Structure formats: structure tokens, C-alpha cells
Amino acid sequence: MVLIVRGKNAENGLGFSPHGAGRNFSRTQHRRMQAGRSDADIFAQETKGIDARFFSGVTDISELPSACKNAASMRRQIEHFGLAEIVDEVLPYGCIMAGDWEANAPWRKKREARLQQGR
């Protein structure tokens, strides 16, 4: 679920609306917690019923639901800290995420191809 919010000028909000505040674990910690399971298995389990894709073609499990807080938890925190007004919500049918850009970024592949041609 995606929450659409209107930022409040809360003293503790530093002038920003919440964005990406739903992470439960660091990316590294989340990957460690999934040790022993393949990325393909994790992806299949966590994306049942939705069309989820990674733009770079490489699955980044740290972007999957198990790394994030649920919408109810986010709502409580937003309200508790007075960070924003929740205006609406989006129930997605699919999601396109960047993926592991360090491993297989399109711009990296193009750069490497240019370097190879220049040799």
C-alpha cells in the first residue's frame, strides 16, 4: 500500500513529508536475516498476487515487503509524530522497483560496453 500524504510543518519533521520511512531494517540487516533462502524463493513468496518487476533486471530483496513496516504501523507513526496528513492511499496491482543498480545498472552496462569497444 502507498500512502498519499500532505506534509505538515511539524517541528520534528524538519520540513519534509515522510518518504521511505517504512523500512524496518537496514538493507544489509534484511539480507542477513534472509540467509539460506534464494532471492528467487523470497521474491516468489512475497510478491504473490502482484506484478512486481525490477527495472535493472536484478532482484533486490531489500525492497520487498518483509523489509518494510505495514501501512497500519506507518499510519500510527505519522499520526503520533504529527508528520503529515494522510490524504489517500493506493492499493497497487504491480510495482516496478529499481533493483540492485550496483550489480546490473543499465548505465553501468553501457559504460562498460563503451570501454570495451575503446580497447
GUKOL-675233 format. One record per atom (N, C-alpha, C, O): x, y, z. Coordinates in steps of 0.02 Angstrom, whole numbers, padded with zeros to 5 digits, always signed. Atoms other than C-alpha are relative to their C-alpha. Example, Ala and Ser with C-alpha at 12.3 -4.5 7.8 and 13.67 -1.06 7.14 Angstrom:
% residues 2
+00045-00059+00000/+00615-00225+00390/+00045+00060+00000/+00097+00059+00033/-00042-00059-00003/+00684-00053+00357/-00039+00055+00037/-00014+00110+00045/
***
This chain:
% residues 119
+00042-00058+00000/+00000+00000+00000/+00044+00062+00000/+00098+00063+00031/-00034-00064+00002/+00057+00177-00037/-00045+00051+00033/-00104+00056+00016/+00038-00053-00032/+00001+00318+00075/+00016+00066-00034/+00075+00083-00043/-00009-00066+00030/-00026+00488-00007/-00009+00049+00058/-00061+00050+00091/+00002-00045-00058/+00014+00623+00120/+00012+00072-00021/+00042+00086-00073/-00014-00071+00006/+00017+00811+00135/+00042+00018+00061/+00020+00010+00118/-00046-00014-00055/+00164+00867+00239/-00026+00054+00047/-00062+00100+00026/+00015-00051-00050/+00141+00966+00399/+00066+00032+00019/+00118+00000+00014/-00061-00032-00020/+00266+01090+00460/+00015-00017+00073/+00022+00027+00116/-00013+00023-00068/+00298+00985+00615/+00072+00016+00019/+00118+00007-00022/-00067-00018-00023/+00447+01041+00718/+00048-00059-00008/+00106-00049-00027/-00043+00059+00005/+00515+00863+00720/+00002-00030-00070/+00035-00080-00081/+00001+00025+00068/+00480+00838+00533/+00052+00031-00045/+00061+00009-00102/-00053-00033+00037/+00620+00953+00476/-00023+00025-00069/+00018+00029-00115/+00026-00027+00062/+00507+01021+00338/-00013-00051-00055/-00027-00033-00112/+00009+00052+00050/+00489+00853+00250/-00061-00042+00016/-00080-00050+00075/+00052+00050-00009/+00345+00734+00223/+00035-00068+00005/+00091-00075-00021/-00031+00065-00003/+00380+00552+00262/+00011-00029-00069/-00034-00026-00112/-00015+00035+00062/+00463+00461+00119/+00050-00054+00016/+00105-00040+00041/-00046+00054-00013/+00541+00291+00134/+00009-00013+00075/+00056-00047+00095/-00005+00008-00072/+00510+00296+00321/-00026-00067+00023/-00028-00081+00083/+00031+00064-00018/+00434+00124+00317/+00047-00058+00006/+00025-00115+00012/-00048+00055-00003/+00594+00023+00324/+00006-00025+00072/+00015+00015+00118/-00010+00031-00066/+00604-00099+00471/+00073-00014+00015/+00094-00010+00073/-00069+00021-00008/+00784-00150+00443/+00043+00035-00052/+00018+00056-00104/-00046-00024+00052/+00937-00084+00353/+00000-00052-00056/-00019-00110-00045/-00003+00047+00056/+00962-00163+00183/+00045-00059+00016/+00028-00117+00002/-00048+00052-00017/+01112-00260+00247/-00030-00048+00052/-00024-00109+00045/+00030+00042-00052/+01021-00323+00403/-00055-00044-00030/-00060-00102-00012/+00054+00038+00031/+00872-00377+00299/+00028-00058-00041/+00002-00114-00037/-00031+00053+00040/+00984-00476+00180/+00027-00056+00045/+00019-00115+00031/-00027+00050-00046/+01069-00562+00327/-00056-00043+00029/-00047-00103+00039/+00056+00037-00029/+00900-00611+00400/-00029-00051-00048/-00062-00099-00027/+00026+00045+00050/+00856-00698+00237/+00050-00053-00021/+00039-00090-00068/-00054+00047+00018/+01016-00802+00233/-00028-00072-00005/-00070-00093+00035/+00021+00069+00009/+00992-00979+00170/-00058-00008-00048/-00075-00064-00068/+00055+00002+00048/+00848-00933+00054/+00023+00035-00064/+00058+00085-00061/-00020-00033+00063/+00871-00891-00129/-00043+00062-00011/-00100+00066+00012/+00038-00060+00016/+00818-00720-00192/-00063-00018-00039/-00115+00013-00030/+00058+00021+00040/+00702-00809-00315/-00056-00026+00045/-00114-00011+00033/+00051+00026-00046/+00612-00900-00173/-00032+00056+00040/-00093+00058+00048/+00025-00056-00039/+00596-00743-00069/-00046+00043-00043/-00101+00062-00021/+00039-00040+00047/+00533-00644-00219/-00068-00033-00014/-00120-00001-00012/+00061+00037+00016/+00405-00778-00265/-00049+00001+00058/-00109+00011+00048/+00043+00002-00058/+00337-00789-00088/-00030+00069+00015/-00090+00074+00030/+00022-00066-00022/+00325-00602-00056/-00039+00040-00053/-00069+00091-00037/+00035-00038+00052/+00251-00548-00222/-00060-00038-00030/-00084-00022-00084/+00059+00037+00024/+00109-00674-00239/-00058+00049-00011/-00073+00090+00033/+00059-00040+00013/-00040-00590-00321/+00014+00069-00027/-00033+00106-00043/-00015-00065+00030/+00052-00436-00384/+00052-00008-00055/+00089-00057-00056/-00049+00000+00054/+00155-00396-00537/+00058+00045+00024/+00053+00106+00020/-00058-00037-00024/+00324-00344-00466/+00059-00012-00046/+00073-00069-00064/-00057+00005+00045/+00474-00307-00576/+00056+00045+00024/+00044+00094+00060/-00058-00041-00016/+00648-00237-00558/+00028+00027-00065/+00047-00011-00109/-00022-00034+00061/+00700-00111-00690/+00067-00024-00024/+00078-00034-00084/-00067+00021+00019/+00881-00167-00687/+00004-00074-00017/+00055-00097-00042/+00000+00071+00014/+00831-00349-00704/+00030-00042+00056/+00031-00104+00051/-00030+00036-00056/+00914-00395-00539/-00044+00011+00062/-00056+00068+00082/+00043-00004-00059/+00803-00434-00389/+00039+00028+00059/+00094+00005+00075/-00029-00028-00062/+00841-00329-00235/-00049-00016+00056/-00099+00018+00065/+00047+00023-00052/+00760-00421-00089/-00010+00052+00055/-00059+00048+00093/+00008-00050-00052/+00788-00270+00024/-00056+00050-00016/-00071+00093+00025/+00057-00042+00019/+00645-00184-00070/-00067-00036+00008/-00119-00008-00007/+00061+00040-00005/+00519-00322-00035/-00037+00013+00066/-00007+00042+00112/+00041-00016-00059/+00379-00313+00095/+00030-00019+00068/+00018+00016+00117/-00027+00020-00066/+00473-00407+00233/+00050+00050+00027/+00066+00047+00087/-00048-00051-00023/+00596-00261+00242/-00037+00062+00025/-00005+00108+00052/+00037-00062-00013/+00457-00134+00270/-00054-00008+00053/-00079-00063+00065/+00055-00001-00047/+00330-00084+00400/-00065-00005-00039/-00068+00013-00098/+00065+00002+00034/+00149-00115+00359/-00033+00069+00004/-00013+00112+00044/+00033-00066+00005/+00033+00030+00316/-00031+00022+00066/-00029+00081+00083/+00030-00019-00064/-00057+00024+00485/+00052+00028+00048/+00039+00077+00083/-00055-00025-00042/+00108+00046+00577/+00022+00069-00022/+00034+00113+00019/-00020-00065+00026/+00156+00190+00463/-00052+00053+00018/-00034+00109+00039/+00054-00048-00018/-00013+00274+00491/+00007+00022+00073/+00004+00081+00089/-00007-00016-00071/+00010+00263+00680/+00059+00047+00013/+00052+00094+00052/-00059-00042-00011/+00184+00338+00673/-00009+00070-00029/+00010+00119+00003/+00012-00066+00031/+00134+00478+00554/-00046+00041+00045/-00033+00100+00057/+00046-00036-00044/-00011+00524+00669/+00032+00016+00067/+00024+00072+00092/-00031-00010-00066/+00088+00503+00831/+00049+00059-00001/+00049+00100+00045/-00050-00052+00004/+00227+00619+00773/-00024+00062-00038/+00014+00110-00045/+00029-00058+00034/+00112+00738+00677/+00038+00019-00063/+00045+00078-00079/-00043-00014+00058/+00218+00721+00520/-00038+00021-00063/-00011+00059-00103/+00035-00013+00062/+00084+00730+00387/-00074-00013+00009/-00096-00044+00058/+00071+00016+00004/-00100+00724+00344/-00006-00054-00054/+00017-00044-00110/+00010+00053+00049/-00146+00561+00257/-00061+00018-00042/-00117+00023-00017/+00052-00023+00046/-00246+00612+00105/-00035-00057-00036/-00095-00055-00047/+00028+00056+00037/-00271+00447+00015/+00048-00059+00004/+00102-00053+00033/-00043+00058+00004/-00199+00275-00014/-00008-00033-00067/-00060-00028-00100/+00000+00035+00063/-00154+00172-00166/+00012-00073+00014/+00059-00092+00050/-00008+00072-00005/-00177-00015-00174/+00027-00024-00067/-00012-00035-00114/-00029+00015+00066/-00056-00063-00313/-00015-00070-00024/-00022-00118+00014/+00006+00065+00033/-00082-00203-00436/+00069-00025-00019/+00078-00085-00033/-00067+00019+00020/+00102-00203-00476/+00049+00053+00024/+00030+00105+00051/-00052-00045-00023/+00267-00120-00439/+00062-00011-00042/+00083-00068-00055/-00065+00004+00034/+00424-00081-00537/+00050+00035+00045/+00044+00095+00059/-00051-00026-00045/+00574-00058-00423/+00066+00005-00038/+00075-00029-00089/-00064-00009+00034/+00749-00004-00471/+00039-00065-00003/+00070-00080-00054/-00040+00061-00004/+00828-00168-00417/+00069+00016+00025/+00083+00071+00048/-00068-00008-00024/+01009-00192-00373/+00041+00037-00052/+00075+00005-00093/-00033-00040+00051/+01080-00049-00476/+00076-00007+00001/+00108+00003-00051/-00072+00008-00003/+01256-00082-00416/+00022-00061-00040/+00078-00063-00066/-00018+00063+00033/+01254-00256-00493/-00011+00002-00075/+00028-00027-00112/+00019+00008+00071/+01172-00228-00661/-00033+00062-00028/-00080+00057-00068/+00032-00062+00023/+01129-00045-00692/+00008+00009-00075/+00062-00002-00101/-00005-00011+00072/+01089-00004-00874/+00056+00049-00019/+00091+00037-00067/-00052-00048+00016/+01205+00147-00870/+00070-00029+00012/+00118-00011-00023/-00064+00033-00012/+01345+00040-00799/+00016-00047-00058/+00073-00051-00080/-00010+00046+00056/+01321-00089-00937/+00021+00039-00062/+00066+00017-00098/-00018-00041+00059/+01328+00047-01071/+00071+00026+00006/+00109+00025-00043/-00068-00026-00011/+01485+00122-00995/+00052-00055-00011/+00103-00044-00043/-00046+00056+00008/+01569-00048-00986/+00007-00020-00073/+00061-00037-00095/-00002+00017+00070/+01522-00083-01167/+00041+00051-00039/+00080+00032-00084/-00040-00052+00033/+01596+00085-01223/+00074-00010+00014/+00115-00003-00030/-00070+00010-00018/+01756+00049-01127/+00029-00060-00037/+00087-00057-00059/-00023+00060+00035/+01769-00124-01206/+00013+00015-00074/+00060-00010-00104/-00007-00017+00071/+01745-00051-01381/+00062+00044-00011/+00093+00041-00064/-00056-00046+00006/+01880+00079-01349/+00067-00035+00007/+00118-00004-00007/-00064+00036-00010/+02011-00054-01312/+00028-00025-00064/+00081-00056-00064/
***
